[in-house]
């Protein structure tokens, strides 16, 4: 089976709430008919951003058509989807004072598996 590079996680099997799908369609212009399938494909390759200690929710970063997407998961369920601009003010809630260092590399590793060997 296709193994993910170190630091990446596959959440494609997570239960996806109706709210999350609606936000994905609204914020990323996805065809509602194919939204769940597209979203699962996005969740198959993510990087964890942090965990909210108050409620146990985790934030994961992914890319959809070269746009940054943040999914919020709690337990086995994806609760919502945010754009980076919507999520960035909430970074401290997820244990981060600043965005990830080396942002370009962080994103490139989500799109290009070959970059793993070159870094």
C-alpha positions, 0 to 999 in steps of 0.5 A, a space after each residue: 500500500 502507499 505509505 506516507 512520508 514521515 510527518 504526514 498523516 492519513 485521515 481519509 477514513 475519518 467520519 466527516 460531518 455535514 457541516 465540514 462538507 458544507 464548509 468545504 463546498 462553500 470555502 473552496 468552490 467544490 461541486 457538492 455532488 463530489 465534495 465528500 470524495 474530494 475531501 477524503 482525497 485531501 484528508 489522505 495527506 495532511 500534516 498535523 498543526 497542533 492540538 487544543 488541550 481544552 477539547 482534544 481537537 486537532 488541526 491538520 493542514 492540507 492542500 486542495 488545488 494549491 490552496 491551504 486548508 485546515 481541517 479540525 478533527 475531534 476523535 474520529 470526526 472531522 468537524 469543520 474546514 477552514 481556510 488558512 486566513 480563518 485558522 491563523 488567528 486560532 493558532 494559539 488555541 492549538 498550541 502554536 504561537 507562530 505558523 510553522 517554520 519554513 512554510 514553503 518546505 512545509 507545504 511542498 512536502 504535502 505536494 511533492 513526495 520527491 522533495 522528502 529526499 532532497 531536504 
